[in-house]
Structure formats: C-alpha cells, structure tokens
Amino acid sequence: MGGQLAAVTSEDQQKLITKLSGGKIAWLGGFREQGEWKWVSGEPFRYSHWYRRNINLSYARMMADGSWAGGRDESGDTAGFVCQWER
C-alpha cells in the first residue's frame, strides 16, 4: 500500500490531522534519533506543536486537544494513528 505515519509540516496539516483524529490520541510519523526529531517521510522537522518543549521520549503522538507529546514503543502506550500516502 505504501502508506506511512503522517508527517505534520504546516499549520494547515496540523488542523486537518487534528480534525481527522476526532479528539483521540494518535501516533504521528515523528521519532527521535540521537536527540534530533525526524519524520519517517524524510521531510525536514521544522514545524512542531509540542505541548512541552522538552520532549524526552522516542516517538511523537498527537493528544486529544491537538497538541503533541512524546510517547514510548510499549504495549501499555496505546493510541490510534494517522497515515499518509503518496499521490
């Protein structure tokens, strides 16, 4: 299928994905590698909407209010997900 977790690179995308998530927690395509945030798509990580500036966890997720928080890759850290596909 070729889909991947979504990269949020603008305010317009932020608004759309917030609406699509329907007020539920959802994984995004952001991850931390050697202390630097990256998108799985390879797009530059320039836009962010963090709830807190100091994010110490490994993966990005959108909270119910649309703000972002870090998350872990653990079975107890359950959330939905938002994907994107190439056109």
Helices and strands as residue ranges (DSSP letters): E 4-5, H 11-21, E 26-33, E 36-39, E 59-62, E 68-71, E 80-81, E 83-84
